Amino acid sequence: MKKALIIILLVLLADQALKVWVKLNFFYDSSISILGEKGYLHFIENRGMAFGMEFGGEWGKLMLTLFRIAAVSAIGYSLYRMIQRGTTTALMVSVSLIMAGALGNIIDSTFYGMIFSASTPFEKAVLFPPDGGYAPILHGAVVDMFYFPLWQGRLPEWLPLWGGQHFEFFRPVFNVADAAITIGVVMFILVQRKPVATAKDELTAPETAPGPASDPLVDTVA
């Protein structure tokens, strides 16, 4: 359990430290280059799901936050039960990453609206503003900052539906929590896969020939 807690705390610390720094030091929709033209810290706020996907309206935002809280509670209980049963290290790490990422975004959507002023293209946010935050509890926006436009171009004309349209990879802006969730999900899927050879071996393994029956009389004398 200690290893799982260490992973969760480290991810949360990295996620929240970067988010608070970006929130207090960046104008909204501003960016700085970290990998030339292929990577930026680009500050935006997401009121929806991971990677910038929106979830409509104030009620939608509230329901999404409540769903996140319920989901992370279920994940936490599942992780505790898995560790009690003696799960593998890989599975423990994957679920810990998912839980840490979910917790990181829950902190934003639950509390950031209360403790920060609004970020605009002309004014940076303030921590604990005198007039209160930009949103009530459970209605905050998630801070995103990683933007990696690795390739941009126009799709071939012959491609159905999207032919000729501008395409950019990777377009979504994300954060440390989103990355932790993605890595955790990929790890979880990989560790759940059973090798095909093992299944075949179980089907084709020869039956062990029974040994000679023991004689109760001989056993007694022995």
Protein Blocks (a to p, Z undefined) as FASTA:
>chain_A
ZZmmmmmmmmmmmmmmmmmmmmmmpcehiacdfeljlbccdddddfbdeehiacehjklm
mmmmmmmmmmmmmmmmmmmmmmmnopafklmmmmmmmmmmmmmmmmmmmmmmmmpccddf
kbccdehifkbpfbdehiaccddfbdcdfbgcdddfklghjgoiacdddfbdcdfklmmm
mmmmmmmmmmmpccfklmmmmmmpccddddddddfklmmmZZ
